[in-house]
Amino acid sequence: MAYSAEISRVNPSCFLFMIDQSKSMDDPFGGGVGKKKADGMADALNRLLQNLVIKCAKGEGINDYYVVGVIGYGAKTGPAFGGPLTGQHLVLISEVANSPTRVEERTKKVDDGAGGVIDQTVKFPVWIEPVAKSGTPMAEAFQLAHKILEGWIAAHPDSYPPIVINITDGEYNVDPTREATLLTSLASTDGNVLLFNCHISGLSSAPIVFPNTDAGLPDEWARKLFALSSPLPDNISASALAEGYPIGPGARGFAFNADLVELIRFLDIGTRPSNLR
């Protein structure tokens, strides 16, 4: 496996993201966001990585509380990190912090303290680039995730169960049920691998987030991803409930028709440090 030998010396929580890089990701988000799905997903994931780095910053250094991997699937299936991390399957968060592909300058609206807003220039590290090509080989991506996490769990048998977050917008090429089931059958001594699926869309209807039934889901693709998603552990359910989601018994780590705002919230709740215990 292509990941740093330093990982074997620590016992961090493991996040593995799977990102759809098929041609349909060139379409726009719904809800009038005005951003292509591939661009919005890359921005959301880069923002999440930056937030994870900030959460681990202590004094002059970065504590390695997390190890992170990103699998892209579209024209090819494999690690999606760019720059110095190209080809790496799992990376310590300190390595992430020190190895962005580039750092952009962007502007954001901030409160001016007098009832108005002003533009502020901020640094925005980029690790993941937007890609939109070819089909959607999701089953192949689940196979790779299984291979990566099988090795991770063998080396870290007592770790918190790895969390896999799959972000997709379209119909898969091959039914991924077998591969996803094998993935979630992997387990540390603390429980099975958790699989969350986030279905982003170009629709303008309200998102469905953390449902406990597939009622209201419009097609077989959404119902399949719901069925493959893991039930929410109690601690993540509590975080989602605190965020205002109507969590019912048996709620799953699934979101349908997630716009850019819901995608960011979904990623945040799934990776919140207070949930990893």
C-alpha positions in Angstrom: 0.0 0.0 0.0 1.2 3.5 -0.8 1.2 5.3 2.5 3.8 6.7 4.8 5.7 4.3 7.1 5.2 7.0 9.8 1.5 6.0 10.1 2.5 2.7 11.7 3.9 4.6 14.7 0.6 6.3 15.7 -3.0 5.3 16.2 -5.1 8.1 14.6 -8.7 8.0 13.5 -9.0 7.1 9.8 -11.1 8.9 7.2 -11.3 7.7 3.6 -13.2 9.8 1.1 -14.5 8.4 -2.2 -15.3 11.1 -4.8 -17.2 10.7 -8.0 -15.1 12.2 -10.9 -17.4 11.1 -13.7 -18.4 13.3 -16.6 -21.8 14.2 -15.0 -19.9 16.1 -12.3 -19.4 18.8 -14.8 -23.1 19.7 -14.3 -24.2 22.4 -11.9 -25.4 22.0 -8.4 -29.1 22.6 -7.8 -30.6 25.4 -5.8 -29.0 28.2 -7.8 -25.5 27.8 -6.4 -24.0 28.6 -9.7 -21.1 26.2 -9.3 -20.3 22.9 -11.0 -20.6 19.8 -8.9 -16.9 18.9 -9.4 -15.8 22.4 -8.4 -18.1 22.5 -5.4 -17.1 19.0 -4.1 -13.4 19.8 -4.4 -13.9 23.1 -2.6 -15.9 21.4 0.2 -13.3 18.7 0.6 -10.4 21.1 0.6 -12.1 23.2 3.2 -12.7 20.1 5.3 -9.1 19.1 5.1 -8.0 22.6 6.1 -10.4 22.5 9.1 -9.0 19.1 10.2 -5.5 20.6 10.0 -6.6 23.5 12.2 -8.2 21.2 14.7 -4.9 19.3 15.1 -2.7 22.4 15.4 -1.1 22.7 18.8 1.5 25.3 19.4 4.1 25.1 16.5 3.1 21.6 15.4 0.3 19.4 14.1 -0.8 16.5 16.2 -1.5 13.4 14.1 -5.1 12.7 15.4 -6.2 11.7 11.9 -5.0 9.8 8.8 -6.8 10.7 5.6 -7.2 9.2 2.2 -9.1 10.3 -1.0 -10.1 7.9 -3.8 -11.3 9.4 -7.0 -13.3 7.3 -9.5 -14.2 8.2 -13.1 -11.8 7.8 -16.0 -9.6 6.0 -13.6 -9.8 4.8 -9.9 -7.1 5.7 -7.5 -5.6 8.2 -5.0 -6.9 11.7 -5.7 -4.3 13.8 -3.8 -2.2 16.0 -6.0 1.2 17.7 -5.6 3.7 16.1 -3.1 1.0 13.6 -2.0 0.3 12.2 -5.4 -0.1 8.4 -5.3 -0.6 8.2 -1.5 -3.5 6.2 -0.2 -3.4 7.2 3.4 -1.7 10.3 4.7 -1.1 11.6 8.3 -2.8 15.0 8.8 0.6 16.6 9.5 1.7 15.5 6.0 -1.5 17.0 4.6 -0.8 20.3 6.4 2.7 20.5 4.9 1.9 19.3 1.4 -0.9 21.2 -0.4 -0.6 21.3 -4.2 -0.8 25.1 -4.0 -2.3 27.9 -1.9 -4.7 30.2 -3.5 -5.9 33.6 -2.4 -9.7 33.9 -2.3 -12.1 36.5 -1.0 -15.0 35.9 1.4 -17.7 38.2 2.9 -17.1 39.1 6.6 -19.0 41.3 9.1 -17.5 44.8 9.2 -18.7 45.3 12.7 -21.0 48.1 11.7 -23.9 46.2 10.3 -22.4 45.6 6.8 -20.1 43.2 5.1 -16.7 43.6 3.5 -14.5 41.4 1.3 -11.6 39.8 3.0 -8.7 38.0 1.3 -7.9 34.5 2.8 -5.4 31.7 2.0 -7.1 28.6 0.6 -4.9 25.4 0.4 -5.8 23.1 -2.4 -5.1 19.3 -2.2 -7.9 18.0 -4.4 -8.6 19.2 -8.0 -12.0 19.1 -9.7 -12.2 16.3 -12.3 -15.2 15.3 -14.5 -14.5 12.5 -17.0 -16.0 9.2 -18.2 -18.3 6.8 -16.2 -18.9 6.0 -12.6 -16.9 2.8 -11.5 -18.1 2.9 -7.9 -17.8 -0.8 -7.3 -14.1 -0.6 -8.3 -13.6 2.3 -5.8 -15.2 0.2 -3.0 -12.8 -2.6 -3.9 -9.8 -0.2 -3.5 -11.2 1.2 -0.3 -11.5 -2.4 1.1 -7.9 -3.1 0.2 -6.6 0.0 1.8 -8.6 -0.4 5.0 -7.9 -4.1 5.4 -4.3 -3.2 5.7 -5.0 -0.3 8.0 -7.1 -2.4 10.4 -4.5 -5.1 10.5 -1.9 -2.6 11.6 -4.4 -0.7 14.0 -6.8 -3.4 15.3 -7.9 -1.3 18.3 -8.6 1.9 16.4 -11.9 3.7 16.1 -13.6 2.1 13.1 -12.5 3.8 9.8 -15.2 6.1 8.3 -15.7 6.0 4.5 -17.6 8.9 3.0 -18.7 8.4 -0.6 -19.8 11.5 -2.5 -21.5 10.8 -5.9 -24.1 12.3 -8.2 -24.9 9.6 -10.6 -25.7 6.1 -11.6 -22.9 3.6 -11.1 -21.6 1.4 -13.9 -21.9 -1.8 -12.0 -24.0 -2.6 -8.9 -21.6 -2.0 -5.9 -23.6 -4.0 -3.3 -21.1 -6.9 -3.0 -18.1 -4.6 -2.8 -19.7 -2.2 -0.3 -20.9 -5.1 1.9 -17.4 -6.5 2.0 -16.0 -3.1 2.9 -18.4 -2.7 5.9 -17.7 -6.2 7.0 -14.2 -5.1 8.0 -14.0 -4.4 11.7 -11.6 -3.2 14.4 -12.1 -4.3 18.0 -14.3 -1.1 18.3 -16.7 -1.9 15.5 -17.3 -2.2 11.8 -16.2 0.2 9.1 -18.8 2.9 8.7 -20.0 3.8 5.2 -21.7 7.2 4.6 -23.1 8.0 1.1 -23.8 11.5 0.0 -25.8 11.8 -3.3 -25.4 15.4 -4.6 -27.8 16.5 -7.3 -28.8 19.2 -9.8 -32.4 19.2 -8.5 -33.8 22.2 -6.6 -36.0 20.2 -4.1 -35.2 20.0 -0.4 -32.4 17.6 0.6 -33.1 14.4 2.6 -30.3 14.0 5.2 -29.9 11.1 7.7 -33.2 9.4 6.9 -34.3 6.2 8.6 -36.3 5.0 5.6 -36.0 5.1 1.9 -39.5 6.5 1.6 -39.3 9.7 -0.5 -36.2 8.7 -2.4 -37.1 8.9 -6.1 -35.2 6.1 -7.8 -33.4 2.8 -7.4 -30.0 4.4 -7.3 -30.8 6.5 -4.2 -32.6 3.6 -2.5 -29.5 1.4 -3.2 -27.1 3.9 -1.6 -29.4 4.3 1.4 -29.5 0.6 1.9 -25.7 0.4 1.7 -25.2 3.2 4.2 -24.3 2.4 7.8 -26.7 3.1 10.7 -25.5 6.2 12.6 -23.7 5.4 15.8 -25.2 7.1 18.9 -22.6 9.8 19.1 -23.0 10.9 15.5 -26.8 10.8 15.8 -26.5 13.1 18.8 -24.4 15.6 16.8 -26.8 15.5 13.9 -29.7 16.0 16.3 -28.0 19.0 17.8 -27.6 20.4 14.3 -31.4 20.3 13.9 -31.7 17.2 11.8 -34.9 15.1 12.7 -33.0 11.9 13.6 -35.3 8.9 13.9 -34.6 5.3 15.1 -32.4 3.5 12.6 -31.2 6.7 10.8 -28.4 6.1 8.3 -25.4 8.0 7.2 -27.0 9.0 3.9 -27.9 12.3 2.2 -29.9 12.7 -1.0 -30.0 15.8 -3.2 -27.4 17.5 -1.1 -26.6 21.0 -2.3 -23.3 22.6 -1.5 -24.4 23.8 1.9 -25.7 20.3 2.9 -22.6 18.6 1.6 -20.4 20.8 3.8 -22.6 20.1 6.9 -22.7 16.3 6.1 -18.9 16.2 5.9 -18.5 18.2 9.1 -20.8 16.0 11.2 -19.2 12.8 9.8 -15.7 13.9 10.8 -16.3 15.8 14.0 -13.7 15.0 16.6 -16.2 14.7 19.4 -17.8 11.8 17.5 -14.6 9.7 17.4 -14.8 8.0 20.8 
